[in-house]
């Protein structure tokens, strides 16, 4: 019974992380420099919402009742590249957390949900890394241009 309580507590933490992630990707999408990146980030937001429902279903399966919706606090850097970096670090921590959580789940159906969730989390991490690399390249290019215009002839 104590093991199940600990699992429910971990699921509650996962639900909180997913609610936070949904909000993070709303903010990131709003800050995206172009339509393509905005659409990609809104797609990640939809996936994060689906992950919330997966965790909610597992919680309900184990406890027989729905979780209390968690309240989340959010703080992000102001610059888009730094927002991406923060989101990527959070994503990598989430992957570690969900892998450990998956090991605690005994039901095959719920393990499959976690496997699917983990696969999408890893794909999202790859996407965030690519967007971050691209944003840093844009930043480097704009710095190079500003240095070129500031140099005396």
FENHUTA-V620770 format. One record per residue. N is the residue number from 0. RES is the residue in one small letter. OMEGA is omega as a letter, one per 20 degrees, with the letter a starting at -180 (none if undefined). D_FIRST is the distance of its C-alpha to the first C-alpha in Angstrom with 2 decimals. Layout:
[[N/RES/OMEGA/D_FIRST] [N/RES/OMEGA/D_FIRST]]
This chain:
[[0/x/r/0.00] [1/x/r/3.81] [2/x/r/5.34] [3/x/r/5.14] [4/x/r/6.34] [5/x/r/8.74] [6/x/r/9.82] [7/x/r/10.59] [8/x/r/12.42] [9/x/r/14.30] [10/x/r/15.22] [11/x/r/16.53] [12/x/r/18.61] [13/x/r/19.86] [14/x/r/20.89] [15/x/r/22.72] [16/x/a/24.44] [17/x/r/25.56] [18/x/r/27.04] [19/x/a/28.82] [20/x/r/30.09] [21/x/a/31.57] [22/x/r/33.52] [23/x/a/34.59] [24/x/r/36.12] [25/x/a/37.91] [26/x/r/39.51] [27/x/a/40.29] [28/x/r/41.89] [29/x/a/44.02] [30/x/a/45.18] [31/x/a/45.89] [32/x/a/49.56] [33/x/a/50.22] [34/x/a/49.23] [35/x/r/47.86] [36/x/r/45.34] [37/x/r/44.44] [38/x/r/43.73] [39/x/a/41.62] [40/x/r/39.50] [41/x/r/39.13] [42/x/r/37.95] [43/x/r/35.24] [44/x/r/34.32] [45/x/r/33.95] [46/x/r/31.69] [47/x/r/29.49] [48/x/r/29.25] [49/x/r/28.25] [50/x/r/25.54] [51/x/a/24.18] [52/x/r/24.07] [53/x/a/22.36] [54/x/r/19.49] [55/x/r/19.49] [56/x/r/19.33] [57/x/r/16.34] [58/x/a/14.55] [59/x/r/15.74] [60/x/a/14.82] [61/x/a/11.08] [62/x/a/11.04] [63/x/r/14.07] [64/x/r/16.05] [65/x/r/18.14] [66/x/r/17.65] [67/x/a/20.03] [68/x/a/22.87] [69/x/r/23.04] [70/x/a/26.32] [71/x/r/27.86] [72/x/a/30.64] [73/x/r/33.02] [74/x/r/35.76] [75/x/r/37.89] [76/x/a/41.17] [77/x/a/44.28] [78/x/a/45.82] [79/x/r/44.74] [80/x/r/44.57] [81/x/r/42.39] [82/x/r/40.12] [83/x/r/39.77] [84/x/r/39.07] [85/x/r/36.29] [86/x/r/34.78] [87/x/r/35.04] [88/x/r/33.33] [89/x/a/30.48] [90/x/a/30.31] [91/x/r/30.14] [92/x/r/27.30] [93/x/r/25.46] [94/x/r/26.04] [95/x/a/24.52] [96/x/a/21.45] [97/x/r/21.03] [98/x/r/21.66] [99/x/r/18.83] [100/x/a/16.54] [101/x/a/17.88] [102/x/a/16.92] [103/x/a/13.16] [104/x/a/13.56] [105/x/a/13.66] [106/x/a/15.52] [107/x/r/19.25] [108/x/a/20.41] [109/x/r/18.27] [110/x/r/19.37] [111/x/r/22.91] [112/x/r/22.59] [113/x/r/21.55] [114/x/r/24.45] [115/x/r/26.81] [116/x/r/25.66] [117/x/r/26.17] [118/x/r/29.56] [119/x/r/30.70] [120/x/a/29.54] [121/x/r/31.62] [122/x/r/34.56] [123/x/r/34.39] [124/x/r/34.52] [125/x/r/37.64] [126/x/r/39.18] [127/x/r/38.56] [128/x/r/40.07] [129/x/r/43.10] [130/x/r/43.57] [131/x/r/43.31] [132/x/r/45.87] [133/x/a/48.13] [134/x/r/47.91] [135/x/r/48.79] [136/x/r/51.71] [137/x/a/52.93] [138/x/r/52.67] [139/x/r/54.58] [140/x/a/57.24] [141/x/r/57.74] [142/x/r/58.05] [143/x/r/60.58] [144/x/a/62.57] [145/x/r/62.61] [146/x/r/63.74] [147/x/a/66.48] [148/x/a/67.78] [149/x/a/67.74] [150/x/r/69.78] [151/x/a/73.44] [152/x/none/75.88]]
